């Protein structure tokens, strides 16, 4: 990727925009096909210039990063190739946490108690309805009461219908957003790779890749238009229901006034008010009960998806174990040659709050290590990772850039540079010339890429 000051980035001769450029670069460097792990996360392991990266071998992300951010990165680096599964697992872990938090807001609210309260309210409503049926009024008023009951049933029916239409509109709007998001997040690099493979097998392929992209985009736009037409129809129906509800509410008010004007006893109005209050109370409690059950169902479904994801990851642990075995052969060798101690990376797979966690660690790391020793350990780790990629003949990046390497002891620098020269990859460091006094001069000359001085500064600055 090329980027001039004040100009958009250029990837392979194209200027796709900042977001698309990062996506393309992520694919070119790491064969990333999903958003998580991201290029910004992975690159912090390969370019160690911040204090967090140069001081921590495995915990190289931003200091605010959570364990959920690290886990997919570690698994990806050490051989778990299903990036989509890792991304979905992380999303569902966050969803599980969010739903769990919402349920915690109902702490102290018992579903059983709500059901019992609703049962009592239903009993009271039945009693009030019997009282209304037994109420002695004249035939004219009884007819108007019957009409009022019908109007109220109509109001209830219209309310339910409007709720269903609102829900349909919300679901359709989510579908439109998902379609548009899917269109912008399509893995064009992967599709182009598949197209090239098909082209090699079928040289007479009639359609160009750009035509396939246009066809896909046209299909998405067609789906969006279809769903939006359904939204418009639902909104028109909703407006009709709202008008009908307003008219029914007007008829209800008029009937109540007529009944009142005919001198019906105040007790009748009192019973009607109690019936309305009971209906409101019942609706409130049923709403709470429905929301709790909805969240519990969502929690159960999310846990099920997570269990399936974790089972798939567990089934692929052998691939991670194999790569760790190859990696540790080099890591233990390089760390021993650098400072006489052998280190290995391993992972703990354990249950935490009912979920399996994979936490990667380095064994035998003392908490009171010196800064230079830590720098050497990080260098051994990154060189071993380049060796792993070389042994696997992977087509991803094989380089690492380190800052503050001057804290490594002079004796270790010679060994470090010898190790770097033996690995198929680039180990980039910035170091003062006087620090290299004890390093083999021939090695320095072979490895030096750029020499700067007071007379010859970076970018030829004066």
CORGI-V489068 format. One record per helix or strand of 3 or more residues. SS is the DSSP state (alpha for helix, beta for strand). FROM is the first residue (numbers start at 1). TO is the last residue. If there is no record, write none. Layout:
# CORGI-V489068
ss	from	to
SS	FROM	TO
SS	FROM	TO
This chain:
# CORGI-V489068
ss	from	to
alpha	18	30
alpha	39	46
alpha	51	55
alpha	67	77
alpha	83	104
alpha	111	134
alpha	139	184
alpha	188	201
alpha	209	261
alpha	266	315
alpha	317	339
beta	345	352
beta	355	362
alpha	371	392
beta	399	402
alpha	405	407
alpha	410	422
beta	426	429
alpha	433	436
alpha	441	447
alpha	458	460
